[in-house]
């Protein structure tokens, strides 16, 4: 089922590419590739990859070495590349940027190195496509071309530094685990050890309720006898009291 869906997706992409190609009126450099010169030897390497499997959307660098084993100068004019359908090389999927050289001459019995970069569209991730990389050159005004890499390569999913969906899943799982541990510790009486959620740790045992003693109001002091005499002094009641005291003293 998955292979059928993958094949259907690739067919849709190829149809869109073919429709775009039909709108291009100018003849592309890779449309009619000339024959190779037997005196020119080529070797290539992908320095950043052990195996030729490239993530979609990532810049891929290839180092090309050309050796002129003939007796005439060889002038390198272009470097180009394309993705094609493995079962039909004439049906291209995408053409890469054409690198142009104005004065790249390889003298007889000498070598030269070149760097070519390309990137595969991420929409082709999960598919295997035919990658063809070609060098175009001239010798005595005759055009030649050598396809130095021509092999099926898998297109990998783009590298993602931060997966937002995966981060949300991890955060959710961590939150659930935290609340489960908090509930278990709270049930075991260790809730005060759980930050933000647990109960506060009692200090010095259970705090005693503070009681306020009620203080009864003090009765107002009663007036003494001397105080009474002071304000009764000079009255008839005071004179009668003094007479009584004199009689008692007698």
Order of alpha helices (4+ residues) and beta strands (2+ residues): alpha-beta-beta-beta-beta-beta-beta-beta-beta-beta-alpha-alpha-alpha
